[in-house]
Amino acid sequence: MTLAAGRYYEISIPISALGNLCQAKGRPGRPTYAEICYSPSMDLRKLTSLCVLLSGAVLAQPPAGVPLTEEQRTQLVYTLAHYTKFEYKIAMRDGVRLFAAVYVPKDASQQYPIIMQRTPYNVGPYGADNYKTQVGPSFAAEKEGFIFVYEDVRGRYMSEGTFVDVRPHKTHYDGPTDADESTDTYDTVEWLVKHVPNNNGRVGMWGISYPGFFAAHGLIDSHPALKAVSPQAPMGDVGNGDDGYHNGAFHLAANFRFYSGFLPRKPEPEQPQPTVRFDPGTMDAYDFFLRMGPLSNANEKYLKHQNQYWDDTIKHTSYDEYWQARA
C-alpha cells in the first residue's frame, strides 16, 4: 500500500484503537464506526504499520484532491462493516463474459433479494477491496438489506464483447447463442440466482437515463426470477423525441457534450482510463457552436473521427430504419 501526504484513506480497524487517532483530528472520543482519516500531520510509517498489523481493508479513495465528505465517510464505513464485495465474470449464451461487482450483506442469517443495475458508465471502483461509498439506489436501501449487483454491459469497460450504442432489441434470434441486451439480462439473472450466496431467488432492476434503457430491455422476455423493474427516465425513442433528435431537430449541445466524453473502448476489456474532459474554452455555448461553424466541423476541429457513436448519430438525420430499430 502506498500512502501520499495530503491524501485521504479509509481503513477498517478495531474501535478501541482509534480514540487517540481521532483526537489528533480535533474530534474527541471514540467514533461510531471504525474510521480513520489520514492528515499530513500524522506519521506515514506509523499509519502504514497500523494498517498492516490490524489487517485493515483499504477502501476506495475519492478522486485526487477531492476528500470524502463526513456523510460519505459515514456511508463508506457502513458499507465496509455490513457488506462483502465480490467480482465475477459471467458467461453469456454466446460465451462472452460480462463483468459484475456484487455486494452481499455480511449477515448470513437470512436470504436477500437482489437489486441489479446494468450500465455503460462503469461499475467502479474495481478490485474486490475497493468499495463504492454507497451501494444501491439510496443509503436507506443499503441499510434495508439487499444484494446489490452492478454490471458493465457488453463491450464496456471490463466486460467482453462489442458495444452497440442504443442496441436494438432483436425480434428474431439466429440460433441459441444469438444475443442482445434482453438475453444478456436473462443470462445474468440466471447466473446470479444460482451462484450468489444467500439470495432468495428474487431480482429487481433499476436505472436512470442510459442504465434505465438497459433496465427497460431487461423487461423483454424476462427471466422468471426478475420480479420488479424500475426504468427511470430511460432513453427511449432516441431518433424522434428523446436524446438524439427532437421531432427531427438535432439536439446539438446535449449530443456534442455527451459524445465528447462517451467514447468507444479499445477491443479488449479495460478499466476507466484517465481522461481530460473536453473544454470548450467558454461558458457561452451559443458562441462556441457559432464559432464551430457547420456540423461537419465538430469532427474536423474537435472529435477527429474518433467516436463512431457520434458519427452514427449525425449520419442518420431522418427517422430511418436505424432509428426505428432503436425505438
N, C-alpha and C positions, 0 to 999 in steps of 0.2 A: 504494500500500500504506500503510495506516495502522497505526502501532505505538503501543501504550499501555504505560505504565510498569507493571511487575509482571506482565505477561502473557508467556506462553511462545510462542516461534516456532521452527519447524524450517526450515532453509534449506540447500539443496544448493549447496556451494561447494567449490573445489579444496582438497584435503587440505593443500597447502603453505601455505594462507592461514590455517590455524586454530590453529597452535601457540600463539601469544601469546594468542589469544582464549580458548582452553581453559584456559590458565594463569590467566587472570583469574577463572575459576571455582574456582580452587584445585586443578585437576586438571592435573598436569604432563604434558608430552609431547604427541604428536600422536594424535588419535583414530583408531580403526579405520576409521570411515566419516566421510563429510563431514557434520559435525554442529556445530551451534552453538545455545546456549540464551541467550536474552536475559535479563538481570537488570537491576534498577533502577540498578545502579552503572555500567552501560555507557552510552555516549553514543548517543542515538537517531539523531542526524543521521549519525554515522559508520556506524552499523549499516545505516541505510537506504541510504546511498551504496554500501556494500559489496554489498548485495543487488542494486542496480541495475547496478553495474559488472560484477558476476560473473554476471549473468543467472540468479540463483538462483531455484528454484521454491519458492514458499511452500507449506507443507503445511498440512493441516487442523489447527486448534487444538483442544485439548480444551475441554470446557465451561468457561465463565468461572469462574475461581477454582480449577480442578482441573488442575494441571500434569501433564504426562505423567510416568510413572514411568521409571526408567532402562531397564527392559525394553521399555516401549512406545516409547521413543525409538530404541532399537536396532532394533526391528521396523519402525518407520516409515521410518527411514533406509534400511534394507534394501529395503523396498518401493519407495521412490523410485529407488534405484540399479538395480533389476532389472526394474521394470515400468513400462509406459506406460499411462495411463488414457485411455479413450475413452468418450464418451457418445453414445447413439443413441436415436432414436425409431423403434421397429419397428412397421410396419403389420401389423395382423391382417387376417384374411379379410373382416371387415366394415368395414375402413377405420379402425378405432380404433387409435391409436398408443400403444404401451407404452414406457415409459422404461427404459433399461438402462444400467448402468455396467459397462464391460468393462476388465479389467486384463490386458494382453498382455505376456509376457516380452520384454525388450529383446533378448535373444539370438535373432537371426533365423536361426541356422544349422540349426535343426531345427523340426519341427512339433510342436504340443502338443494334447493333448485338452482339451476344455472342461469345466469344472465350474460348474454354474449353481445359483443359489438364487433362487426367486421368493418375494416376501414382501409382506405388507400393512403392514409396520412401517417402511418407507422404506429406500432404498439409499444414504443419505447417507454422507459429506458430498457435496453436489452441487457441480458445477463440475469441469471437466477437470483443473484444477491442484490440486484438493483430494483427498487420498488417505486411504483407510482406514489405520489404524495397521497392521493385518494383513489380508491378503486370504486367502480360503479358510477351510476349517474349522479349520485349525491352522497354526502357523508352520512346522511340519515339511512340511505340504503345500505351503505357499508356496515353500519352498526346493527342494522336489522339482521344481517347474516345471509349472504348468498355466496355461491361460487361464481366469480367474475372471470369472464374469458374475453380476451382481445385477440383478434386475428388479422394479420396482414393479408389482404385479398391477393388473389392470384397475380403474380408479376410485380408486386410492390414490395420494396424493402427486402425482408428476409424470406419471403415466400417465393417458391419456384414458379416457372411458367411465364406466360406473356400477358401483360396487362392490356386491356382494351378499354378506352375511355367511354364511359356510359355503355357498357357491354350490352348488346341486345339480348333479350330472352329468346331462347330457341323454342319454336313451336313443334319442331321435329328434330329428333336426335338420330345421328348416323351411327347407331350401334351403342352397346352398353358402356363404352368408355368416352362417349361424347359428353362435353361438359359446358356449363355456363354458371352464372352466379347462383342460380337456384339449386343446381346439383352440388355445387361446392358447399353451399349451406347445409344441404341434406347430409352430405358425407361427413361434414364437420360435426354436426349434431350426433350422427350415428356413432362416431368415434368417441365423442365426449361422454355420452351416457354409458358407454361400455368400459371406459378406461380411467376416468377421473374419480378419485376416491370420494366416498360419502355423498355422491349426488343422488337425488331422489327420482331421477328419470324424467324430470320436467324442465324444459328450457324456455327461456324468453329472450327476445332480441330487442334492442333499441338502437337508434342512431339519429343524428341530426344532420341535415343537408346531405352531403355525399354518403356518409355512413347510413343515413336514412334511406337512400336509394338501395343500398345493399340489404337493409332490413326488409324493405318492401319486396325485393326479389326473393328473399327467404320465405315469403308467404306462399309463393307459387309452388304447387306440388310439394308442399312442405312435409317434413318428417313428422311422424305421429307424436314424437316427444316434444315438438315445438308447439307450446300451448298459448303463447301470447307474443305479439309483435307490436312495437311502437315506432313506426317511421315518422319522425318529427321534422316537418318542413323538408321533406325529401326532394331531391332533384327528380323531376318528372319528365314532362314533355319539353325537353331542353330546346328543341328547334322551333317551338311555337308557343311562347308564353312563359318560359322559365329562364334559366341562366344564359342561354345562348342568344336566342332571337325573341324579341317581344313583338308578336304579330308581324313578323317579317323584318323588324328593325334590329340590327345587330347591337347588342349591349356591349359597346366598346370598352368603356372604362373598367367594368367588372371583369370582363374576359381577359383583357390585357394584364390586369393586376394578378389575376389568378394564374394564368398560364406563364407568366414571367417567373413564377415560383414553383408551379406544379409541373415538374419536368420528368421525362422518361428516365427510367433506371437503366443501368448497364445490364447486359444479358444475364449475368449471374446475381444471385441474392447478395445484398449488401445493406449494412446499417446506414442510417442517415449520415450524409457527408456534410462537413462544414461548408456552408454557402453564405454568400453575401446577397441579401435581398436587393432586388433591382431598385435603384434610387433615381427617380425622375429628375431630381435636382430642383424641384419646385413644389410648393403646396397647391399651386394653381393647376388643376387637372385640365381645365379648358385650354389654358395657354399651352400646356405640354402637348396635347393632342393636336392643337392648331399648328404648332411648330413641327410636329412629326410629319404632317402632310398626309398624302393618301395612305390608305390602309396597308398597301404593299410595303411601305417604308418601315412598318413595325418589324418585319423580318430583316430588311436591308440595314436598318440602323441599330436595332436592339436585339432581337431574338435570334438572328443569324441562322434561321432554318434549323435550329436545334431542338424544336419541340413539335413533334408530329401531331400532338393533340390540338395545338393552336392551328396548325396548317389544315387539319381536317375540318375544324370549326369554320374557318373563313373560306374554305373551298366550297362548302355546301351552303350557298346563300339562299336557296329556296327550300321549301318544305318537301324535299325529295325522299327517295327510298332510305337514304342514310338516316335521316331524322325520324321518319315514320317508324323504322325498326326500333328506334330508341324511345318511342312514346309510351 
